[in-house]
Every structure is written in structure tokens, then in C-alpha cells.
Amino acid sequence: MLRSLLLTLTLCLTLGAQDTVVVFLRHAEKAHRGDTAVLSAQGRRRAEALPGDLAAYHPTALFASNLIRTQQTLAPLSKRLGLPIRVYTRGSEGALGRHLLIQHPGQVIVVCGHSDTLTDLVSALGYPDTFPEVAGFDRFWVLRVKPGDGTPSLEECRQRPLPPDPAPAQEAKP
């Protein structure tokens, strides 16, 4: 019994000593401007390819803003992993970052946001340096927060190139 208790305590301490990892990205390409924009055909292709890049991180939670394009971006990953997408209100990235550190220590979380909100998320997670400008749709970032002192490190990654656009069917000529 004592041995089992010590083993359980050791396992808990080991799990608690793991980095908290937040993988975050901008939504995929959108069809038009505005808050109601959905993903374009290119954006849907990018979203479908995303699990190939992110599943290897073994996320335990997925978060997307309340704008549909972020949820559409994470939908294929959600389906592949069997994880629900938790929706947060766009503009509350600071609160979200603090929530992730408190409620998900030692876990891997994926967050899909917007080019103009990711800086607030990174700052709330304790990253002290300037965050690069978010341009394009093919990048994601991995922020690791060390347990204990909370030291963060940031790595920029690129999504694998998308396969070529399927050619439209050619009409047969008589």
C-alpha cells in the first residue's frame, strides 16, 4: 500500500513538472472580409492539412475564438483527435492566456486566433520579447512554459506545403 502511494505521488510530481505547451495559430484563409467571414476553398484545404502538423504534439484541449473561421480551422483537428473545440470571445486573449496557465499546467493546448490578437495571448503567457508580425496563414508557434519559474520559450514553425489545387474537371470536346 505504501509503495503504491509513493508511486502515485512520484507520478503526480513528474506530470506536474512537465512544460505547459501552447500551440497557437491564425485562422486559415477566409473567403471575404468581416467578422462573419468563413474559410475560402484554400482555407478549407489548409484546415484539412492542419492535423498532419499538429496532431504530433498530442494536444489535450483546443480553443478557438467565437468567429466561425477559427472554429472551421480547428474542426479537422478536433475530429481527428476527438476533442471538442472550446470557444472564447475574441478580444479576451489576455484572460485566456492566464486561464491556460492555471487550468492546464503540464498540458498541450492548441489555440486558433487572429493576426491582431495573438500578441495579447503570447504576452499573457509570459513571453517577454516582441512577437513577430502575423502575416500569412502557413505559420504556427509553439510556446513552452517551464514549470516552477514560468520561463517561456517560443518557436516559430511552418505548416507543410499544401498539395496543389485539384484541377477542375475538363469538359470533353466533341
N, C-alpha and C positions, 0 to 999 in steps of 0.2 A: 504494500500500500504506500509506504514512504517512497519507495523507488518510483512508483507511478506518479506520485505527486511531484517529485523532483524533476522527472522527465517532462511533465506538463508545464511546470514553471520554466524550465530551460527552453522549451519550445516557444512559450509565450514571450520570453525575453528576446529570443532570436528573431521572432517575427516582428516584434516591436522595434528592433534595431535596423530594419530594412529602410532604404530610401523611400520617400514618397515621390512618385514619378507622375508628372502631369504632362501628357502629350497634348499639344494644342495646335489647332489649325484654323485657317479661314475657310469658310464655306466654299464649295466648288462654284464654277462659273454660273452666273444667273442669266435668265432669259431677257430681263429688262431691268430698268432702274426702279427703285422704290421699295418700301417695306413689304409689299405683297409679292415681290419677285420670287419666282420658283426657279429651279435649276434649268438651264438650257440643255440641249442634247449633249453638248460637250461636258457640261457639269454632271449630268447623269452618268456618262461614261467614266468620268473621274471618280464619282462616288462609288460606282461598281468596282473600280480597281482598288479603292482605298483599303479594303480588308487585307489585301496582299501585302500592304506595307505596315499596317497597324496591328493586325492580329498577333504577330510575333511578340509584341510587348505584353500580351496577356492581360488586357485591361479588366478591371473588376467593376468599373462604372463608366457610363457615358453621359455627358452633359452637352446640351445644345441650347442656343438662345431660343426665345419664343418666336423668332421669324422662321417661316417654313423652310427656307433654303438651307439653314443649318441642320435642321432635323432630317431633311432629304439627303444631305451629305452623309450623315451618320447612319441612315437606315440600312444600307447593305452590311455595315459592320455590326449593327445591332442584331440583324437577322442571323448573320454567321455565328456570332458569339452567344446568342440567346440572352442578350442583356437589354433591358428597357432603356430608352433614352429619357433622361431626366431633363426637364425643361426649366431654364432660368430666364428671368426677364433681362432683355438686352439693356445694358447700362448698369447692371448690378454686378459687374465682373469683380470689383473690389471685394464685395461681400462673398461672392462665390469663392474667390481665392482663399479667403480666411476660413470659410466653411470646409473646403477641401483639406486644408492642413489639419483642422481639428477633427473632422469626421472620417477621414480616410487616411490616417497615417500608415505608412508602410505599404500602401496600395498603388496601383497604376490606374490613372483616370485619364480619359480622353475628353477634351473639351473642344467643341466647334463653335467659333465665334465669328467676329467681323474684323476687317482690316483696321478699323478705328477704335476697337475695344480691347484688342489683345494686349496692348501695352498696360492697361489697367490691371488685367489679370496677372501678368508677369510681375508687376510691381507688388500686388497684394500677396504674391507667393514669396516675396522677399528678395527678388532678383535686383541687385543694386545698380547694375550697369544700364546703359541705354539699349533699348530693344530696337532691333533693326526695323526699318520701314517694311510694312507688309504689302508687297506688290506681287501680283500673280497669284496663282492658285495651286501651284505644284509643290509648295513647301509645307513642312510641319516642324514643330520644335519640341524637344524633349527637355523638360526642366526637372532636375533631380534635386530634392531637398534632403540633406543629410539629417539623420535623427540626432537629437541632443542639441547641437549648436545651430541647427537650421540652415547651414551653409548651402546655398543653391548653386547649381551649375547649369548652363544652358547649351544645348547642341542644336544646330540647325540641320535639318535633313531634307532631302528632296524625294518626292514621290517618284516611283519608277515611271519612265515614259509611257504614255498611253499608247495602245496599239493604234494603227492607222484607222481612220474613219471607214466603216464599211462602205464600199462603193454602192451607190444606188443601182438598182436593177436596170439594166439596159433593155429598152424595148427592141424586140426582134423586128428587123426590117423585112418587108415583103419581097 
